[in-house]
Structures are given as structure tokens and as C-alpha cells.
Amino acid sequence: MSNSTKKCIAKNEKKAVYVENGKATKIFAADYNKSDVLYEALNTARVEDAGVAIPKLLSVSVENNQWAITSEYVEGPTLTELLIAHPEKEADYLNAFVDYQIAFAKKSNPLLLKLKDKLKRQIDSLKDGIDGSVLYELSARLESMPKHTKLCHGDYCPDNVILQTDDAGNITNITAVDWVHATQGNASADAANTYLLLKLTNESLADAYLDLFCEKTNTKKSYVTTWIPIVAAARLTKGNENEKALLEQWIDIVDFQ
């Protein structure tokens, strides 16, 4: 069946997601790197193997000379959409958001890429773009951070969280999608990344998230924020001009506490 007869739920220049018969198929642009497609599928499978309840990977294929990944389709609004529709339930939604992150962080898969290795490679790639002394401080800080093997999402934000709710907007189920950036590492680094993602769009929600994560995990806020310059530097490698100025601010605060 052609893509025109399927329902398109997301689309940009590089990929589009179509839904049909309880399945979601992500179709990549013809010039999309094959190894990146296969890596995304492999990472998703490894998260499944870790025992996390996520939409299951069903197949990897080629359609009309374009790579495609098909997974189970989980119907429901994103957390972003629910926060807009039911602002009065923000506290409940934020609790569920944090609880789910804590739950998957208890899982692990030794075959996943190590987060510290990925962050080091990203920071090293900035050598021509940021001050050498800042780069040194970032590298030294990263090296000093404890090594953990917890499952980290890498892009855990309200856009990537799907919920099912009842008619009153109360949560009945929650899951996360887009595990392409999943790694094994420090859960506080993943939390710092989530905080940064929220900070770019909703400062008050970001602060409430960090308070709640630290309370629920009995983690000092200063420990999570120690990761912020590191994850900000890593995100800078994405080349998003709209975020560049703020990320550079965070990177410069190498002694941020």
C-alpha cells in the first residue's frame, strides 16, 4: 500500500512517520545514512532486551529505495500535548514523567554504547569551535564523573513521551519513544539533559522537574547540575542555531553548582 493511503503523523526533511493497522513506519529520506538507520533499530532492540516496556520493533526494510523502521504504534497524546490541554494536571503529569524515567534507569544492557564515551567524542569534536581552556575543563569534569551502567534515554522530553488517559485526563499508561540516543551511563547525566531540554522551552517546568527528580532519587541538585555544561556541550554538536547562544552560556559556566 502506498504512503498516500496511510496516515502521516510526523514529517520533516529527513524522515516521515506513517501509521496503519496498529503499526508505525518511519521512512527515511533516500540520502539518509544506512548505518544510522540500522543503529536506531539496534538501539531500540537493545532497550527492549533491557526489559523496558516500549513499542516493539517489528521490522527494518527498504521501500522505494528508502530505508524504513516499523514498530508497534502506541496511540495517545504526547506529554507536551497533555500539558497544553490540561495545565491543571501539570503536577500529576510531571510525577508520572519522572517516575517513568526512574523506572527505566533501573534497567541496563551492557551492549549499549557507554554514555561517557559518547560525550567524550562529542566534546572532542568541538575543538575548533570553543575556547581551549573551556574544552579542557569540560573534558576534565567528564573524566572525573562516576561511571554507571544505568539505561539513559538521551532525548527524554515531553515530545517523546506518549500517554493514555481517561476522559478526565488522568494517566492510565505511559511509555517513551525515539530511543536512538539510548546509552548505558549515569542517570543524573540523563536528568541533566532532560533539564536542559526543558529549559530551552519551559523554564518553570524545567525547575520543577529537577526539584522532583532530585527529591524522588535522593540526589543532590548540585550533583545533577555538575553535568549541565557537559550535556550542553554535547547538544551544541547538533548545530541548532536557535539554541547556540543559550548552550554556549551553559558551557561557559564550568563551575556551575
Residue, then its C-alpha position, 0 to 999 in steps of 0.5 A: m500500500s502506498n504512503s498516500t493511503k496511510k496516515c502521516i503523523a510526523k514529517n520533516e526533511k529527513k524522515a516521515v512517520y506513517v501509521e496503519n493497522g496498529k503499526a508505525t513506519k518511519i521512512f527515511a529520506a533516500d540520502y539518509n545514512k544506512s548505518d544510522v538507520l540500522y543503529e536506531a533499530l539496534n538501539t531500540a532492540r537493545v532497550e527492549d532486551a533491557g526489559v523496558a516496556i516500549p513499542k516493539l520493533l517489528s521490522v527494518s526494510v527498504e521501500n522505494n529505495q528508502w530505508a524504513i523502521t516499523s514498530e508497534y504504534v502506541e496511540g495517545p497524546t504526547l506529554t507536551e500535548l497533555l500539558i497544553a490541554h490540561p495545565e491543571k494536571e501539570a503536577d500529576y503529569l510531571n510525577a508520572f514523567v519522572d517516575y517513568q524515567i526512574a523506572f527505566a534507569k533501573k534497567s541496563n544492557p551492557l551492549l549499549l554504547k557507554l554514555k561517557d564515551k559518547l560525550k567524550r567524542q562529542i566534546d572532542s569534536l568541538k575543538d575548533g569551535i570553543d575556547g581551549s581552556v573551556l574544552y579542557e575543563l569540560s573534558a576534565r569534569l567528564e573524566s572525573m564523573p562516576k561511571h554507571t551502567k544505568l539505561c539513559h534515554g538521551d532525548y527524554c522530553p515531553d515530545n517523546v513521551i506518549l500517554q493514555t488517559d481517561d476522559a478526565g485526563n488522568i494517566t492510565n499508561i505511559t511509555a517513551v519513544d525515539w530511543v536512538h540516543a539510548t546509552q548505558g551511563n549515569a542517570s543524573a547525566d540523563a536528568a541533566n539533559t532532560y533539564l536542559l531540554l526543558k529549559l530551552t522551552n519551559e523554564s518553570l517546568a524545567d525547575a520543577y522537574l529537577d526539584l522532583f527528580c532530585e527529591k524522588t532519587n535522593t540526589k543532590k541538585s548540585y550533583v545533577t547540575t555538575w553535568i549541565p555544561i557537559v550535556a550542553a556541550a554535547r547538544l551544541t554538536k547538533g548545530n541548532e542555531n536557535e539554541k547556540a547562544l543559550l548552550e554556549q552560556w551553559i558551557d561557559i559556566v564550568d563551575f556551575q553548582 
